[in-house]
């Protein structure tokens, strides 16, 4: 019998989402995750299977818990960093990430319009550039 989990999975996923929102997937090592999240490497692998498994879990949590509610409340610009990094960094090479991003962008288009979605994402990308 394994030891009980010594961490709160929801907190770890939320913290991982924040970390993945700040840097590209390949810019974050498993050591970075272990140090930032305070979770042992073995626990991370047992719970999420891999760095990619944690990334997908964090992306789905981010879309469900932050992006969709923000879309409904009109505070979307505050929650786009992870989505944009996923769209540019991971979606071209990872079909599961591409599916998640495609679905959420379709929701944006339905809630706003394709032109408004494009404008919003373009503005957010520009805001991330150094001044």
ZISULVEN-V885359 format. One record per backbone hydrogen bond with DSSP energy under -0.5 kcal/mol. NH is the residue of the N-H (numbers start at 1). CO is the residue of the C=O. If there is no record, write none. Layout:
NH_CO, NH_CO
This chain:
9_7, 12_8, 13_9, 14_10, 15_11, 16_12, 17_13, 18_14, 19_15, 20_16, 21_17, 22_18, 22_19, 23_19, 27_24, 28_25, 29_27, 33_29, 34_30, 35_31, 36_32, 37_33, 38_34, 39_34, 44_40, 45_41, 46_42, 47_43, 48_44, 49_45, 50_48, 54_50, 55_51, 56_52, 57_53, 58_54, 59_55, 60_56, 61_57, 62_58, 63_59, 64_60, 65_61, 66_62, 67_62, 68_63, 70_66, 71_67, 72_68, 73_69, 74_70, 75_70, 76_70, 78_75, 79_76, 80_77, 84_80, 85_81, 86_82, 87_83, 88_84, 89_85, 90_85, 90_86, 91_86, 93_90, 94_90, 98_94, 99_95, 100_96, 101_97, 102_98, 103_99, 104_100, 105_101, 106_102, 107_103, 108_104, 109_105, 110_106, 111_107, 112_108, 117_113, 118_114, 119_115, 120_116, 121_117, 122_118, 123_119, 124_120, 125_121, 126_122, 127_123, 128_124, 128_125, 129_125, 129_126
